[in-house]
């Protein structure tokens, strides 16, 4: 269950379905991979997590009229997210030893194994998304658009590009505009893609897709602001990863630019903006409304 200051919504069944789907992805696509790399990939995929991107995808799918089982698509998104964490933790990146309360992949295996595992997870995600889209939608054009959305969000114009900007910005005093550009790419792109993919899979119309994309962009940035706040205010045990890393790596953060109160206010405003985008398009989704507020109110 996810809990926050807002009235709680129970996503236990969705998380369970995604866990099963991720297990299926591992069983299906790790066959034939070098054993040590396959072991590292499985370790990365099976770590405990909020599965927020997966739940956002499923919720967007349902909110725009989908009635099937979107857990396979959600699992493909989680493969990309898991890959990003594997590489983000490497010594040449953020150099972290703990993720989700256990050793990071390069600490549990080796830097070489973690690097290779991350690379292997990108085509795995593309294959998984293609197969899941065809099983759910049965339309090659739609399946192609879903895979393009996922890969675009994952690449140099999205997550990877944002990661590069983030590394280049260490030790520099970024402006708020520069910081938001970094995080709309590094964090927001995959979150926004998750919501868009849910809409594509359900056959959402252009108005619905535009609203879902605006929702995703707003909650993606709100998520990163909340992360910056938690890096200061939460403990390592609460986070499941090393607290205080932003300061140690001399990163620009929203609390540094806006203060803690200002950062929280900005995150809350983005959450409200996300919900308003849905309401303006006539999308009624208590789950998406809840998730927008949970992202800001969460404690880990």
C-alpha positions as CSV (number, residue, x, y, z in Angstrom):
1,X,0.0,0.0,0.0
2,X,1.1,3.6,-0.7
3,X,0.4,6.0,2.1
4,X,0.5,9.8,2.2
5,X,-1.2,12.7,3.9
6,X,-4.0,12.4,1.4
7,X,-6.6,9.7,1.8
8,X,-4.8,6.4,1.0
9,X,-5.5,4.3,-2.1
10,X,-4.5,0.7,-2.0
11,X,-2.5,-0.4,-5.0
12,X,-1.6,-3.8,-3.6
13,X,-3.2,-5.8,-6.5
14,X,-1.5,-3.6,-9.1
15,X,1.9,-4.0,-7.5
16,X,1.4,-7.8,-7.3
17,X,0.5,-7.9,-11.0
18,X,3.5,-5.9,-11.9
19,X,5.8,-8.1,-9.8
20,X,4.5,-11.2,-11.7
21,X,4.9,-9.4,-15.0
22,X,8.5,-8.5,-14.2
23,X,9.2,-12.1,-13.2
24,X,7.8,-13.2,-16.6
25,X,10.1,-10.6,-18.4
26,X,13.1,-11.9,-16.5
27,X,12.3,-15.6,-17.3
28,X,11.5,-14.8,-20.9
29,X,14.3,-12.5,-21.9
30,X,17.3,-13.5,-19.7
31,X,17.5,-16.9,-21.4
32,X,20.8,-17.2,-23.3
33,X,22.4,-14.2,-21.6
34,X,25.8,-14.6,-20.0
35,X,25.0,-16.1,-16.5
36,X,26.8,-13.5,-14.4
37,X,25.2,-10.6,-16.3
38,X,21.8,-12.4,-16.2
39,X,22.1,-12.7,-12.4
40,X,22.9,-9.0,-12.1
41,X,19.9,-8.1,-14.3
42,X,17.6,-10.3,-12.2
43,X,18.9,-8.7,-9.0
44,X,18.2,-5.2,-10.3
45,X,14.7,-6.1,-11.5
46,X,13.6,-7.9,-8.3
47,X,14.6,-5.2,-5.9
48,X,11.8,-3.7,-3.8
49,X,10.4,-0.4,-5.0
50,X,7.4,1.8,-5.1
51,X,6.7,0.7,-8.8
52,X,5.3,4.3,-9.2
53,X,5.9,4.4,-12.9
54,X,4.1,1.1,-13.4
55,X,1.2,2.2,-11.3
56,X,0.9,5.5,-13.1
57,X,0.8,3.6,-16.4
58,X,-1.9,1.3,-15.3
59,X,-3.9,4.1,-13.7
60,X,-3.7,6.2,-16.9
61,X,-4.7,3.2,-19.0
62,X,-7.8,2.7,-16.9
63,X,-8.6,6.5,-16.6
64,X,-8.8,6.7,-20.4
65,X,-11.0,3.7,-20.9
66,X,-8.6,0.7,-20.9
67,X,-10.1,-2.5,-19.6
68,X,-7.4,-5.1,-20.2
69,X,-4.3,-6.1,-18.2
70,X,-1.6,-3.5,-18.7
71,X,0.9,-5.0,-16.3
72,X,3.1,-6.3,-19.1
73,X,3.6,-2.7,-20.4
74,X,4.1,-1.5,-16.9
75,X,6.8,-4.1,-16.4
76,X,8.7,-2.9,-19.5
77,X,8.8,0.6,-18.1
78,X,10.1,-0.7,-14.8
79,X,12.9,-2.5,-16.7
80,X,14.0,0.9,-18.0
81,X,13.7,2.5,-14.6
82,X,15.8,-0.3,-13.0
83,X,18.5,0.1,-15.7
84,X,18.7,3.8,-14.9
85,X,19.2,3.1,-11.2
86,X,22.0,0.5,-12.0
87,X,23.9,3.0,-14.0
88,X,23.1,6.0,-11.8
89,X,24.7,4.2,-8.8
90,X,28.0,3.4,-10.7
91,X,31.2,5.0,-9.3
92,X,31.5,7.1,-12.4
93,X,28.0,8.5,-11.8
94,X,26.6,9.1,-8.3
95,X,28.8,6.4,-6.7
96,X,26.3,5.0,-4.3
97,X,26.5,1.8,-2.3
98,X,22.9,1.3,-1.2
99,X,19.7,1.2,-3.2
100,X,16.3,0.1,-1.9
101,X,17.9,-1.0,1.4
102,X,20.4,-3.4,-0.1
103,X,23.8,-3.2,-1.9
104,X,23.7,-1.6,-5.3
105,X,24.3,-3.9,-8.3
106,X,28.0,-2.9,-8.7
107,X,28.6,-3.6,-5.0
108,X,26.8,-6.9,-5.1
109,X,28.5,-8.0,-8.4
110,X,31.1,-5.8,-10.0
111,X,31.3,-2.5,-11.9
112,X,31.7,-4.4,-15.2
113,X,28.8,-6.7,-14.5
114,X,26.6,-3.8,-13.5
115,X,27.6,-1.7,-16.5
116,X,26.9,-4.6,-18.9
117,X,23.6,-5.5,-17.1
118,X,22.3,-1.9,-17.5
119,X,23.1,-2.0,-21.2
120,X,21.4,-5.3,-21.7
121,X,18.3,-4.0,-20.0
122,X,17.6,-1.4,-22.7
123,X,16.9,-3.9,-25.6
124,X,15.2,-6.1,-23.1
125,X,12.7,-3.3,-22.3
126,X,12.1,-2.6,-26.0
127,X,11.4,-6.3,-26.7
128,X,9.1,-6.6,-23.6
129,X,7.2,-3.4,-24.5
130,X,6.7,-4.6,-28.1
131,X,5.4,-8.0,-27.0
132,X,3.2,-6.6,-24.3
133,X,1.7,-4.0,-26.6
134,X,0.9,-6.5,-29.2
135,X,-0.7,-8.8,-26.7
136,X,-2.8,-6.0,-25.2
137,X,-3.6,-3.9,-28.2
138,X,-2.9,-6.1,-31.2
139,X,-2.1,-3.1,-33.4
140,X,1.5,-2.8,-34.8
141,X,1.2,1.0,-35.3
142,X,0.1,1.5,-31.7
143,X,2.8,-0.9,-30.5
144,X,5.4,1.0,-32.5
145,X,4.3,4.3,-31.0
146,X,4.4,2.9,-27.5
147,X,8.0,1.6,-28.0
148,X,9.0,4.9,-29.5
149,X,7.6,6.8,-26.6
150,X,9.5,4.5,-24.1
151,X,12.8,4.6,-26.0
152,X,12.6,8.4,-26.6
153,X,12.1,9.0,-22.9
154,X,15.0,6.8,-22.1
155,X,17.5,8.2,-24.6
156,X,19.6,11.3,-25.1
157,X,16.6,13.5,-25.5
158,X,15.2,12.3,-22.2
159,X,16.6,10.4,-19.2
160,X,20.2,9.9,-20.5
161,X,20.5,13.5,-21.7
162,X,19.2,14.7,-18.3
163,X,21.8,12.5,-16.5
164,X,24.6,14.0,-18.5
165,X,23.4,17.5,-17.7
166,X,23.1,16.5,-14.0
167,X,26.7,15.3,-14.0
168,X,27.9,18.4,-15.8
169,X,26.1,20.6,-13.2
170,X,27.8,19.1,-10.2
171,X,29.8,21.8,-8.4
172,X,27.9,24.5,-10.3
173,X,25.2,26.9,-9.2
174,X,22.4,26.2,-11.6
175,X,19.5,28.6,-12.1
176,X,16.0,27.3,-11.4
177,X,15.3,27.2,-15.2
178,X,18.5,25.1,-15.7
179,X,17.6,22.8,-12.8
180,X,14.1,22.2,-14.1
181,X,15.5,21.4,-17.6
182,X,17.8,18.8,-16.0
183,X,15.0,17.1,-14.1
184,X,12.3,17.3,-16.7
185,X,14.7,15.1,-18.7
186,X,16.4,12.9,-16.1
187,X,13.4,12.1,-13.9
188,X,10.3,13.6,-15.6
189,X,10.7,12.1,-19.1
190,X,10.2,8.4,-18.0
191,X,7.3,9.3,-15.6
192,X,5.6,11.3,-18.4
193,X,6.2,8.5,-20.9
194,X,4.6,6.0,-18.5
195,X,1.4,8.1,-18.4
196,X,1.4,8.6,-22.1
197,X,1.9,4.9,-22.8
198,X,-1.1,4.1,-20.6
199,X,-3.2,6.5,-22.8
200,X,-1.8,5.1,-26.0
201,X,-2.6,1.5,-25.0
202,X,-6.2,2.4,-24.1
203,X,-6.9,4.3,-27.4
204,X,-7.1,7.7,-25.7
205,X,-8.1,10.5,-28.0
206,X,-5.8,13.5,-28.7
207,X,-7.4,15.7,-26.0
208,X,-7.0,12.9,-23.4
209,X,-3.4,12.2,-24.5
210,X,-2.5,15.9,-24.2
211,X,-3.9,16.1,-20.7
212,X,-2.2,12.9,-19.7
213,X,1.1,14.2,-21.0
214,X,0.7,17.5,-19.1
215,X,-0.2,15.5,-16.0
216,X,2.9,13.3,-16.4
217,X,5.2,16.3,-17.0
218,X,3.9,18.0,-13.8
219,X,4.1,15.0,-11.5
220,X,7.5,14.1,-12.9
221,X,9.0,17.4,-11.8
222,X,7.1,17.3,-8.5
223,X,8.6,13.9,-7.8
224,X,12.1,15.2,-8.3
225,X,11.5,18.2,-6.0
226,X,10.1,15.9,-3.3
227,X,13.2,13.7,-3.8
228,X,15.4,16.8,-3.2
229,X,13.5,17.6,0.0
230,X,13.7,14.0,1.3
231,X,17.5,13.9,0.6
232,X,17.8,16.6,3.3
233,X,14.9,15.6,5.7
234,X,14.8,11.8,5.6
235,X,17.2,9.2,6.9
236,X,19.1,6.5,5.0
237,X,16.8,3.9,6.6
238,X,13.7,5.8,5.5
239,X,14.9,6.3,1.9
240,X,16.5,2.9,1.4
241,X,19.4,4.7,-0.2
242,X,22.2,7.0,1.2
243,X,20.7,10.3,2.5
244,X,22.6,13.6,1.9
245,X,24.1,12.5,-1.4
246,X,23.0,15.8,-3.2
247,X,25.1,17.8,-0.8
248,X,28.0,15.4,-0.9
249,X,28.1,15.6,-4.7
250,X,27.6,19.4,-4.8
251,X,24.4,19.2,-6.8
252,X,22.1,22.1,-7.3
253,X,18.7,21.3,-5.7
254,X,15.3,22.9,-5.3
255,X,15.7,23.4,-1.5
256,X,19.0,25.2,-2.1
257,X,17.4,27.5,-4.6
258,X,13.9,27.9,-3.1
259,X,14.4,26.9,0.5
260,X,12.6,23.9,2.0
261,X,9.3,25.7,2.3
262,X,9.5,27.1,-1.2
263,X,10.5,23.7,-2.7
264,X,7.5,22.1,-1.0
265,X,5.2,24.8,-2.3
266,X,6.5,24.4,-5.8
267,X,5.9,20.6,-5.6
268,X,2.4,21.1,-4.3
269,X,1.6,23.6,-7.1
270,X,2.8,21.1,-9.7
271,X,0.6,18.4,-8.1
272,X,-2.4,20.6,-8.4
273,X,-1.5,21.6,-11.9
274,X,-1.4,17.9,-12.9
275,X,-4.8,17.2,-11.5
276,X,-6.3,20.3,-13.2
277,X,-5.0,19.1,-16.5
278,X,-7.0,15.9,-16.2
279,X,-10.1,17.6,-14.9
280,X,-10.0,20.1,-17.8
281,X,-10.1,17.2,-20.3
282,X,-12.9,15.5,-18.5
283,X,-10.7,12.7,-17.1
284,X,-12.0,11.5,-13.8
285,X,-9.5,9.4,-12.0
286,X,-9.3,9.2,-8.2
287,X,-6.2,7.1,-8.6
288,X,-4.3,9.6,-10.6
289,X,-5.4,12.4,-8.3
290,X,-4.2,10.5,-5.4
291,X,-0.9,9.6,-7.0
292,X,-0.2,13.3,-7.8
293,X,-0.6,14.1,-4.1
294,X,1.2,11.0,-2.9
295,X,4.3,12.0,-4.9
296,X,4.5,15.2,-2.9
297,X,3.5,13.9,0.6
298,X,5.5,10.6,0.5
299,X,8.1,9.9,3.2
300,X,10.6,7.8,1.1
